[in-house]
Amino acid sequence: MVSTPNVSEKAKIGLILGVLLITLIVVFWALIPQFKAVLSGENGFLIRFYAVGQGDAILIQEGNSQILIDGGPNDDILSYLGRDLLPWDREIELIVATHPQADHITGLIGVLERYKVGKVLYYQSAYDTKTYERFLEAVKNEGAQVLSASAGGQIQVGELLLQIMWPTANFKAKNVNDESIVAVLDYKNFEVLLLGDAEQRVQKQLFINVDIEVVKMAHHGSWNGTYEPLLRAIAPDLAIISVGANNQYGHPHNQTLGLLAKIGLPLLRTDLDGTIVVKSDGYDFWYSIE
């Protein structure tokens, strides 16, 4: 029979305290980048275009305010928010569901269930799916203020201004992509055009009268979500495509990639580059990838 060493109560307490101390050090070490960003003001304004696969999920931060536009096709957004928001920050001021397809709203269901949400903006589409039903139920249960999207509307969140460009009031389309919310995000003198999944029929009707620095391309870079006259009119400095690697739709389509190359518009893609982070002081902007 092998005897076991007799461990004193004092040693046991010391061991437990040692484990707790190591755990606290690890947690603190993981949070150092977030603390540094907050203290240094680096989080003054940034946008993260998350790599969530074949879908969209965009987190916009300005100071202590957050806007989440779409949530992707899965629950990956919860891991990203857990990483990028401070542990005690459980409030999202505004959630935008651009349209009711699963690759945009699935992740929002979990967010609504786990975070305090101030307002939810969406366009009421006639779209009969279980995922859309669950999303609407989650909105109802959260008790957030519901805003109906309509062209000409504006929403102020801190220093951020979200200008709704589409859809027009009571607009209905056979293709639900054409009911997608299109918005311009305005931070001081820095503007981002967010096209959702709006296709060419919609883009032909858009009138964008502000300078655009960054454009989030429509419908994951599909050919029918890319309209050359609009791109030439807004003349952005950077295009971003949110898309899943090796997806069944062949996104982004070669026609889109060829057009961007032809007009000399720099491109970043979440399938190749991962999560894309755009920061701005309200005048200039810069980007990185994670």
C-alpha positions in Angstrom: 0.0 0.0 0.0 1.3 3.4 -1.0 1.0 6.1 1.6 0.0 9.6 0.5 1.7 12.6 1.9 -0.2 14.4 4.7 -0.9 17.9 3.4 -1.6 20.4 6.1 -4.6 22.8 6.0 -2.2 25.7 5.7 -0.6 24.2 2.6 -4.0 23.5 1.1 -5.1 27.1 1.6 -1.8 28.3 0.1 -2.3 26.1 -2.9 -5.8 27.3 -3.5 -4.7 31.0 -3.1 -1.9 30.3 -5.6 -4.3 28.9 -8.2 -6.6 31.9 -7.7 -3.7 34.3 -8.0 -2.5 32.7 -11.3 -6.1 32.8 -12.6 -6.4 36.5 -11.8 -3.0 37.2 -13.5 -4.1 35.4 -16.6 -7.4 37.3 -16.8 -5.7 40.6 -16.1 -3.1 39.9 -18.8 -5.9 39.1 -21.3 -7.6 42.4 -20.5 -4.5 44.6 -20.7 -5.0 45.4 -24.4 -8.6 46.6 -23.7 -7.5 48.6 -20.7 -4.7 50.3 -22.7 -7.1 51.1 -25.5 -9.6 52.7 -23.2 -7.0 54.7 -21.2 -5.1 55.9 -24.3 -8.2 56.8 -26.2 -7.6 54.4 -29.0 -11.2 53.3 -28.8 -12.3 56.8 -29.8 -13.9 55.3 -32.9 -13.5 52.0 -34.7 -15.4 49.6 -36.8 -14.8 45.8 -36.8 -16.0 43.9 -39.8 -16.0 40.4 -38.3 -15.0 37.2 -40.0 -18.2 35.3 -39.3 -18.2 33.2 -42.4 -20.8 33.7 -45.1 -22.7 36.6 -43.6 -22.3 40.1 -42.1 -21.6 41.3 -38.6 -20.2 44.8 -38.0 -19.5 46.3 -34.6 -19.1 50.1 -34.4 -17.6 51.7 -31.3 -17.3 55.3 -30.3 -16.3 55.9 -26.7 -18.6 53.8 -24.6 -21.3 53.6 -27.3 -21.8 50.6 -29.5 -23.8 49.9 -32.7 -24.0 46.3 -33.9 -25.1 45.9 -37.6 -26.2 42.3 -38.3 -24.9 39.3 -36.4 -23.8 36.8 -38.9 -25.0 33.2 -39.6 -24.0 31.7 -36.3 -23.1 32.5 -32.7 -19.5 33.5 -33.5 -20.5 37.1 -32.7 -20.9 36.3 -29.1 -17.2 35.2 -28.8 -16.2 38.4 -30.6 -18.2 40.6 -28.3 -16.9 38.8 -25.3 -13.4 39.5 -26.5 -13.8 43.1 -27.7 -16.2 44.6 -25.1 -15.1 45.1 -21.5 -16.5 42.5 -19.1 -18.8 44.9 -17.3 -20.0 46.5 -20.6 -23.2 44.5 -21.3 -25.1 47.2 -23.1 -25.4 47.8 -26.9 -27.1 51.1 -27.7 -28.3 50.1 -31.1 -28.7 46.9 -33.1 -29.5 47.1 -36.8 -30.9 44.1 -38.7 -30.4 45.1 -42.3 -32.8 42.4 -43.6 -34.3 39.1 -42.3 -32.1 36.5 -44.0 -30.4 34.0 -41.6 -26.8 35.0 -42.6 -27.5 38.4 -41.1 -29.8 37.9 -38.1 -29.0 34.5 -36.6 -26.3 35.8 -34.4 -28.4 38.7 -33.3 -30.8 36.3 -31.5 -28.1 35.3 -29.0 -27.0 38.9 -28.6 -30.5 40.0 -27.7 -30.8 37.2 -25.2 -27.5 38.1 -23.4 -27.0 41.9 -23.7 -29.1 44.9 -22.7 -30.1 46.5 -26.0 -31.4 50.1 -26.1 -32.8 50.2 -29.6 -33.4 47.8 -32.5 -33.7 49.1 -36.1 -35.1 47.0 -38.9 -37.5 47.1 -41.8 -40.6 45.0 -41.4 -40.4 42.5 -44.3 -43.0 39.8 -45.1 -40.6 37.0 -44.6 -41.8 33.7 -43.2 -38.9 31.7 -41.7 -38.3 30.2 -38.3 -35.1 32.3 -37.8 -36.9 35.5 -38.5 -39.7 34.5 -36.1 -37.1 33.8 -33.4 -35.4 37.2 -34.0 -38.7 39.0 -33.7 -39.5 37.1 -30.5 -36.1 37.9 -29.1 -36.7 41.6 -29.8 -40.0 41.5 -28.1 -38.6 39.7 -25.0 -35.7 42.1 -24.7 -38.1 45.1 -24.5 -35.8 47.3 -26.6 -37.3 50.3 -28.4 -38.1 49.3 -31.9 -37.4 51.7 -34.8 -38.7 51.2 -38.3 -36.2 52.0 -41.0 -37.2 54.5 -43.7 -35.1 56.5 -46.1 -34.4 60.0 -44.7 -34.4 58.9 -41.1 -31.4 59.5 -38.8 -30.3 58.0 -35.6 -27.7 59.6 -33.3 -25.6 57.4 -31.0 -23.1 59.5 -29.1 -21.0 61.3 -31.8 -22.2 58.8 -34.5 -24.9 59.6 -37.0 -26.5 56.8 -38.9 -28.4 58.1 -42.0 -30.9 55.8 -43.6 -30.8 55.8 -47.4 -33.0 52.9 -48.1 -35.7 51.5 -48.1 -38.4 54.0 -48.8 -41.6 53.9 -46.7 -43.8 50.9 -47.5 -41.4 49.5 -50.2 -42.0 45.9 -51.0 -39.9 43.6 -53.2 -40.1 40.0 -54.4 -36.4 39.8 -53.6 -36.0 40.5 -49.9 -32.4 41.7 -50.5 -33.9 44.8 -52.1 -35.6 45.6 -48.8 -32.2 45.7 -47.1 -31.3 48.7 -45.0 -28.7 50.9 -46.7 -27.1 53.5 -44.4 -24.3 56.0 -44.2 -22.4 56.1 -41.0 -21.1 59.6 -40.2 -18.4 60.3 -37.7 -17.2 64.0 -37.9 -15.8 64.1 -41.5 -15.5 60.4 -42.0 -18.2 58.4 -43.7 -18.9 54.8 -44.4 -21.5 53.5 -46.9 -23.1 50.2 -45.6 -25.0 48.6 -48.5 -26.3 45.5 -46.7 -27.4 43.1 -49.4 -29.1 45.7 -51.6 -28.7 44.8 -55.2 -28.4 46.8 -58.4 -32.0 47.7 -58.7 -31.8 49.5 -55.3 -28.3 51.0 -55.9 -29.5 52.6 -59.1 -32.0 54.7 -57.0 -29.5 55.8 -54.3 -28.4 59.4 -54.1 -25.4 59.7 -51.9 -24.4 63.4 -51.5 -21.6 63.0 -49.0 -18.0 62.0 -49.4 -17.5 58.3 -48.7 -14.2 57.0 -47.5 -15.1 53.3 -47.0 -17.8 51.2 -48.6 -19.0 47.8 -47.3 -19.9 46.1 -50.6 -23.4 44.6 -51.0 -24.4 41.0 -50.9 -20.9 39.5 -50.2 -19.4 40.8 -53.4 -22.0 39.3 -55.8 -22.1 40.6 -59.4 -25.7 41.7 -59.0 -24.9 43.6 -55.8 -22.2 45.7 -57.5 -23.1 48.8 -59.5 -20.3 50.6 -61.2 -21.9 54.0 -61.6 -22.5 54.2 -57.8 -18.9 53.2 -57.0 -17.5 55.8 -59.4 -19.9 58.4 -58.0 -18.9 58.0 -54.4 -15.2 57.3 -55.1 -14.3 55.6 -51.8 -10.8 54.9 -50.7 -11.4 51.3 -49.5 -13.9 48.6 -50.2 -14.7 45.8 -47.8 -16.4 42.5 -48.6 -17.8 40.3 -45.8 -17.8 36.7 -47.2 -17.2 33.1 -46.2 -14.3 31.1 -47.5 -15.1 28.6 -50.3 -18.8 29.4 -50.1 -21.3 27.6 -52.3 -22.3 30.9 -54.1 -18.9 31.7 -55.5 -18.8 35.0 -53.7 -17.2 37.4 -54.3 -17.9 37.0 -58.1 -15.1 37.5 -60.6 -17.1 40.4 -62.2 -17.0 42.3 -58.9 -13.3 41.6 -58.4 -12.5 42.7 -61.9 -14.5 45.9 -61.6 -12.7 46.9 -58.4 -9.4 46.2 -60.0 -10.4 48.2 -63.1 -11.3 51.3 -61.1 -8.3 50.9 -58.8 -10.3 50.5 -55.5 -8.3 48.8 -52.8 -10.1 45.7 -51.3 -10.1 43.8 -48.1 -12.0 40.5 -47.6 -13.0 38.7 -44.4 -12.4 35.3 -46.0 -8.8 36.1 -46.8 -7.9 38.8 -44.3 -10.0 37.8 -41.3 -11.6 40.5 -39.1 -11.0 44.0 -40.5 -10.6 46.9 -38.2 -11.0 50.5 -39.4 -10.1 53.4 -37.1 -10.6 57.1 -37.6 -10.0 60.4 -35.8 -12.9 61.8 -37.8 -10.7 63.0 -40.6 -8.2 60.4 -41.6 -8.6 56.7 -41.3 -6.4 53.6 -41.1 -7.0 49.9 -40.9 -5.6 46.6 -39.6 -6.6 42.9 -39.7 -7.0 40.5 -36.9 
